[in-house]
Amino acid sequence: MIPFVSKKGAKVSYYDPTGEKEHFKKIKNCKFFSNIANACKNADLIVLHTEWDEFKSLDFKKLVKSNKFKIYDLRNIYSLAEMTEKKIKYYSVGRPSVI
């Protein structure tokens, strides 16, 4: 996913609990952050691509400066009701999403 969106012109900030990925170092506009808060701070879009426990209780409203960010949850970590209540634009895979 990162190589694809980078080629389309996106600036990618990513965090992985296991550390920086060697194959992403060569990608233009791609930067690794050692913590989730710094990776999300200026995000317009957050993609949850893994189910690590530390991703399951994030307070996105505190992590992200923008009020117009969106979350694409590829693992269905969060409930639709919770995201709707928090007024977060949330999209998940394999179930209806809030628009």
CNS distance restraints for C-alpha pairs under 8 A (distance, minus, plus):
assign (resid   1 and name CA) (resid   5 and name CA) 6.29 0.50 0.50
assign (resid   2 and name CA) (resid   6 and name CA) 5.99 0.50 0.50
assign (resid   2 and name CA) (resid  12 and name CA) 7.12 0.50 0.50
assign (resid   2 and name CA) (resid  24 and name CA) 7.81 0.50 0.50
assign (resid   2 and name CA) (resid  30 and name CA) 7.88 0.50 0.50
assign (resid   3 and name CA) (resid   7 and name CA) 6.21 0.50 0.50
assign (resid   3 and name CA) (resid  24 and name CA) 7.67 0.50 0.50
assign (resid   3 and name CA) (resid  27 and name CA) 6.82 0.50 0.50
assign (resid   4 and name CA) (resid   8 and name CA) 6.55 0.50 0.50
assign (resid   5 and name CA) (resid   9 and name CA) 6.58 0.50 0.50
assign (resid   5 and name CA) (resid  10 and name CA) 5.55 0.50 0.50
assign (resid   5 and name CA) (resid  12 and name CA) 7.93 0.50 0.50
assign (resid   6 and name CA) (resid  10 and name CA) 4.83 0.50 0.50
assign (resid   6 and name CA) (resid  11 and name CA) 6.39 0.50 0.50
assign (resid   6 and name CA) (resid  12 and name CA) 6.74 0.50 0.50
assign (resid   6 and name CA) (resid  27 and name CA) 7.30 0.50 0.50
assign (resid   6 and name CA) (resid  28 and name CA) 6.87 0.50 0.50
assign (resid   6 and name CA) (resid  29 and name CA) 6.47 0.50 0.50
assign (resid   6 and name CA) (resid  30 and name CA) 7.13 0.50 0.50
assign (resid   9 and name CA) (resid  29 and name CA) 7.94 0.50 0.50
assign (resid  10 and name CA) (resid  29 and name CA) 7.11 0.50 0.50
assign (resid  11 and name CA) (resid  29 and name CA) 4.86 0.50 0.50
assign (resid  11 and name CA) (resid  30 and name CA) 6.13 0.50 0.50
assign (resid  12 and name CA) (resid  29 and name CA) 6.01 0.50 0.50
assign (resid  12 and name CA) (resid  30 and name CA) 4.63 0.50 0.50
assign (resid  12 and name CA) (resid  31 and name CA) 6.22 0.50 0.50
assign (resid  13 and name CA) (resid  30 and name CA) 5.95 0.50 0.50
assign (resid  13 and name CA) (resid  31 and name CA) 4.94 0.50 0.50
assign (resid  13 and name CA) (resid  32 and name CA) 5.90 0.50 0.50
assign (resid  13 and name CA) (resid  33 and name CA) 6.89 0.50 0.50
assign (resid  13 and name CA) (resid  39 and name CA) 5.24 0.50 0.50
assign (resid  13 and name CA) (resid  40 and name CA) 7.39 0.50 0.50
assign (resid  14 and name CA) (resid  30 and name CA) 7.59 0.50 0.50
assign (resid  14 and name CA) (resid  31 and name CA) 6.32 0.50 0.50
assign (resid  14 and name CA) (resid  32 and name CA) 5.05 0.50 0.50
assign (resid  14 and name CA) (resid  33 and name CA) 6.05 0.50 0.50
assign (resid  14 and name CA) (resid  36 and name CA) 7.97 0.50 0.50
assign (resid  14 and name CA) (resid  39 and name CA) 5.57 0.50 0.50
assign (resid  15 and name CA) (resid  19 and name CA) 7.49 0.50 0.50
assign (resid  15 and name CA) (resid  20 and name CA) 7.64 0.50 0.50
assign (resid  15 and name CA) (resid  32 and name CA) 5.88 0.50 0.50
assign (resid  15 and name CA) (resid  33 and name CA) 5.31 0.50 0.50
assign (resid  15 and name CA) (resid  34 and name CA) 6.31 0.50 0.50
assign (resid  15 and name CA) (resid  35 and name CA) 6.28 0.50 0.50
assign (resid  15 and name CA) (resid  36 and name CA) 5.76 0.50 0.50
assign (resid  15 and name CA) (resid  39 and name CA) 6.05 0.50 0.50
assign (resid  16 and name CA) (resid  20 and name CA) 6.74 0.50 0.50
assign (resid  16 and name CA) (resid  34 and name CA) 7.72 0.50 0.50
assign (resid  17 and name CA) (resid  34 and name CA) 7.98 0.50 0.50
assign (resid  17 and name CA) (resid  52 and name CA) 7.97 0.50 0.50
assign (resid  19 and name CA) (resid  34 and name CA) 7.19 0.50 0.50
assign (resid  20 and name CA) (resid  24 and name CA) 7.88 0.50 0.50
assign (resid  20 and name CA) (resid  32 and name CA) 6.00 0.50 0.50
assign (resid  20 and name CA) (resid  33 and name CA) 7.93 0.50 0.50
assign (resid  20 and name CA) (resid  34 and name CA) 7.99 0.50 0.50
assign (resid  21 and name CA) (resid  25 and name CA) 6.92 0.50 0.50
assign (resid  22 and name CA) (resid  26 and name CA) 8.00 0.50 0.50
assign (resid  23 and name CA) (resid  27 and name CA) 7.85 0.50 0.50
assign (resid  24 and name CA) (resid  30 and name CA) 6.98 0.50 0.50
assign (resid  25 and name CA) (resid  30 and name CA) 7.31 0.50 0.50
assign (resid  25 and name CA) (resid  31 and name CA) 7.69 0.50 0.50
assign (resid  32 and name CA) (resid  39 and name CA) 7.50 0.50 0.50
assign (resid  33 and name CA) (resid  38 and name CA) 6.33 0.50 0.50
assign (resid  33 and name CA) (resid  39 and name CA) 5.47 0.50 0.50
assign (resid  34 and name CA) (resid  38 and name CA) 7.76 0.50 0.50
assign (resid  34 and name CA) (resid  39 and name CA) 7.96 0.50 0.50
assign (resid  35 and name CA) (resid  39 and name CA) 6.56 0.50 0.50
assign (resid  36 and name CA) (resid  40 and name CA) 6.16 0.50 0.50
assign (resid  37 and name CA) (resid  41 and name CA) 5.96 0.50 0.50
assign (resid  37 and name CA) (resid  63 and name CA) 5.53 0.50 0.50
assign (resid  37 and name CA) (resid  64 and name CA) 7.93 0.50 0.50
assign (resid  39 and name CA) (resid  43 and name CA) 7.66 0.50 0.50
assign (resid  40 and name CA) (resid  46 and name CA) 7.11 0.50 0.50
assign (resid  40 and name CA) (resid  63 and name CA) 6.07 0.50 0.50
assign (resid  40 and name CA) (resid  64 and name CA) 5.66 0.50 0.50
assign (resid  41 and name CA) (resid  63 and name CA) 5.59 0.50 0.50
assign (resid  41 and name CA) (resid  64 and name CA) 4.46 0.50 0.50
assign (resid  41 and name CA) (resid  65 and name CA) 5.74 0.50 0.50
assign (resid  42 and name CA) (resid  64 and name CA) 6.02 0.50 0.50
assign (resid  42 and name CA) (resid  65 and name CA) 5.89 0.50 0.50
assign (resid  42 and name CA) (resid  66 and name CA) 6.80 0.50 0.50
assign (resid  43 and name CA) (resid  64 and name CA) 6.37 0.50 0.50
assign (resid  43 and name CA) (resid  65 and name CA) 7.70 0.50 0.50
assign (resid  43 and name CA) (resid  66 and name CA) 7.23 0.50 0.50
assign (resid  43 and name CA) (resid  69 and name CA) 6.55 0.50 0.50
assign (resid  44 and name CA) (resid  66 and name CA) 7.06 0.50 0.50
assign (resid  44 and name CA) (resid  68 and name CA) 6.79 0.50 0.50
assign (resid  44 and name CA) (resid  69 and name CA) 4.34 0.50 0.50
assign (resid  44 and name CA) (resid  70 and name CA) 6.32 0.50 0.50
assign (resid  45 and name CA) (resid  69 and name CA) 5.39 0.50 0.50
assign (resid  45 and name CA) (resid  70 and name CA) 4.80 0.50 0.50
assign (resid  45 and name CA) (resid  71 and name CA) 5.79 0.50 0.50
assign (resid  45 and name CA) (resid  72 and name CA) 7.43 0.50 0.50
assign (resid  46 and name CA) (resid  69 and name CA) 7.48 0.50 0.50
assign (resid  46 and name CA) (resid  70 and name CA) 6.23 0.50 0.50
assign (resid  46 and name CA) (resid  71 and name CA) 4.75 0.50 0.50
assign (resid  46 and name CA) (resid  72 and name CA) 6.16 0.50 0.50
assign (resid  47 and name CA) (resid  71 and name CA) 5.90 0.50 0.50
assign (resid  47 and name CA) (resid  72 and name CA) 4.75 0.50 0.50
assign (resid  47 and name CA) (resid  73 and name CA) 5.92 0.50 0.50
assign (resid  47 and name CA) (resid  74 and name CA) 7.21 0.50 0.50
assign (resid  48 and name CA) (resid  55 and name CA) 7.93 0.50 0.50
assign (resid  48 and name CA) (resid  71 and name CA) 7.50 0.50 0.50
assign (resid  48 and name CA) (resid  72 and name CA) 6.24 0.50 0.50
assign (resid  48 and name CA) (resid  73 and name CA) 4.79 0.50 0.50
assign (resid  48 and name CA) (resid  74 and name CA) 5.76 0.50 0.50
assign (resid  48 and name CA) (resid  75 and name CA) 6.89 0.50 0.50
assign (resid  49 and name CA) (resid  73 and name CA) 6.85 0.50 0.50
assign (resid  49 and name CA) (resid  74 and name CA) 5.39 0.50 0.50
assign (resid  49 and name CA) (resid  75 and name CA) 6.44 0.50 0.50
assign (resid  50 and name CA) (resid  74 and name CA) 7.55 0.50 0.50
assign (resid  50 and name CA) (resid  75 and name CA) 6.43 0.50 0.50
assign (resid  51 and name CA) (resid  55 and name CA) 6.73 0.50 0.50
assign (resid  51 and name CA) (resid  56 and name CA) 7.37 0.50 0.50
assign (resid  51 and name CA) (resid  75 and name CA) 6.43 0.50 0.50
assign (resid  51 and name CA) (resid  77 and name CA) 6.85 0.50 0.50
assign (resid  52 and name CA) (resid  56 and name CA) 7.18 0.50 0.50
assign (resid  53 and name CA) (resid  57 and name CA) 7.77 0.50 0.50
assign (resid  54 and name CA) (resid  58 and name CA) 7.45 0.50 0.50
assign (resid  56 and name CA) (resid  77 and name CA) 6.15 0.50 0.50
assign (resid  56 and name CA) (resid  78 and name CA) 7.15 0.50 0.50
assign (resid  58 and name CA) (resid  63 and name CA) 7.98 0.50 0.50
assign (resid  59 and name CA) (resid  63 and name CA) 6.40 0.50 0.50
assign (resid  60 and name CA) (resid  64 and name CA) 5.95 0.50 0.50
assign (resid  61 and name CA) (resid  65 and name CA) 7.68 0.50 0.50
assign (resid  61 and name CA) (resid  67 and name CA) 7.66 0.50 0.50
assign (resid  64 and name CA) (resid  69 and name CA) 7.62 0.50 0.50
assign (resid  68 and name CA) (resid  89 and name CA) 7.94 0.50 0.50
assign (resid  69 and name CA) (resid  88 and name CA) 7.59 0.50 0.50
assign (resid  69 and name CA) (resid  89 and name CA) 7.08 0.50 0.50
assign (resid  70 and name CA) (resid  88 and name CA) 6.78 0.50 0.50
assign (resid  70 and name CA) (resid  89 and name CA) 4.91 0.50 0.50
assign (resid  70 and name CA) (resid  90 and name CA) 5.91 0.50 0.50
assign (resid  70 and name CA) (resid  91 and name CA) 7.79 0.50 0.50
assign (resid  71 and name CA) (resid  88 and name CA) 7.65 0.50 0.50
assign (resid  71 and name CA) (resid  89 and name CA) 6.32 0.50 0.50
assign (resid  71 and name CA) (resid  90 and name CA) 4.85 0.50 0.50
assign (resid  71 and name CA) (resid  91 and name CA) 6.10 0.50 0.50
assign (resid  72 and name CA) (resid  90 and name CA) 6.16 0.50 0.50
assign (resid  72 and name CA) (resid  91 and name CA) 4.84 0.50 0.50
assign (resid  72 and name CA) (resid  92 and name CA) 5.79 0.50 0.50
assign (resid  73 and name CA) (resid  77 and name CA) 6.81 0.50 0.50
assign (resid  73 and name CA) (resid  78 and name CA) 7.65 0.50 0.50
assign (resid  73 and name CA) (resid  90 and name CA) 7.46 0.50 0.50
assign (resid  73 and name CA) (resid  91 and name CA) 6.10 0.50 0.50
assign (resid  73 and name CA) (resid  92 and name CA) 4.72 0.50 0.50
assign (resid  73 and name CA) (resid  93 and name CA) 6.72 0.50 0.50
assign (resid  74 and name CA) (resid  92 and name CA) 5.91 0.50 0.50
assign (resid  74 and name CA) (resid  93 and name CA) 5.45 0.50 0.50
assign (resid  75 and name CA) (resid  92 and name CA) 7.45 0.50 0.50
assign (resid  75 and name CA) (resid  93 and name CA) 7.09 0.50 0.50
assign (resid  76 and name CA) (resid  92 and name CA) 5.83 0.50 0.50
assign (resid  76 and name CA) (resid  93 and name CA) 6.72 0.50 0.50
assign (resid  78 and name CA) (resid  82 and name CA) 7.12 0.50 0.50
assign (resid  78 and name CA) (resid  83 and name CA) 7.29 0.50 0.50
assign (resid  79 and name CA) (resid  83 and name CA) 6.50 0.50 0.50
assign (resid  80 and name CA) (resid  84 and name CA) 6.05 0.50 0.50
assign (resid  80 and name CA) (resid  90 and name CA) 7.39 0.50 0.50
assign (resid  80 and name CA) (resid  97 and name CA) 6.87 0.50 0.50
assign (resid  80 and name CA) (resid  98 and name CA) 6.90 0.50 0.50
assign (resid  81 and name CA) (resid  85 and name CA) 6.06 0.50 0.50
assign (resid  82 and name CA) (resid  86 and name CA) 6.32 0.50 0.50
assign (resid  83 and name CA) (resid  87 and name CA) 6.11 0.50 0.50
assign (resid  83 and name CA) (resid  88 and name CA) 5.28 0.50 0.50
assign (resid  83 and name CA) (resid  89 and name CA) 7.27 0.50 0.50
assign (resid  83 and name CA) (resid  90 and name CA) 6.37 0.50 0.50
assign (resid  84 and name CA) (resid  88 and name CA) 6.06 0.50 0.50
assign (resid  84 and name CA) (resid  89 and name CA) 7.53 0.50 0.50
assign (resid  84 and name CA) (resid  90 and name CA) 7.75 0.50 0.50
assign (resid  84 and name CA) (resid  98 and name CA) 6.85 0.50 0.50
assign (resid  89 and name CA) (resid  98 and name CA) 6.46 0.50 0.50
assign (resid  89 and name CA) (resid  99 and name CA) 6.14 0.50 0.50
assign (resid  90 and name CA) (resid  97 and name CA) 6.50 0.50 0.50
assign (resid  90 and name CA) (resid  98 and name CA) 5.74 0.50 0.50
assign (resid  90 and name CA) (resid  99 and name CA) 7.05 0.50 0.50
assign (resid  91 and name CA) (resid  96 and name CA) 7.96 0.50 0.50
assign (resid  91 and name CA) (resid  97 and name CA) 4.92 0.50 0.50
assign (resid  91 and name CA) (resid  98 and name CA) 6.33 0.50 0.50
assign (resid  91 and name CA) (resid  99 and name CA) 7.54 0.50 0.50
assign (resid  92 and name CA) (resid  96 and name CA) 7.27 0.50 0.50
assign (resid  92 and name CA) (resid  97 and name CA) 5.89 0.50 0.50
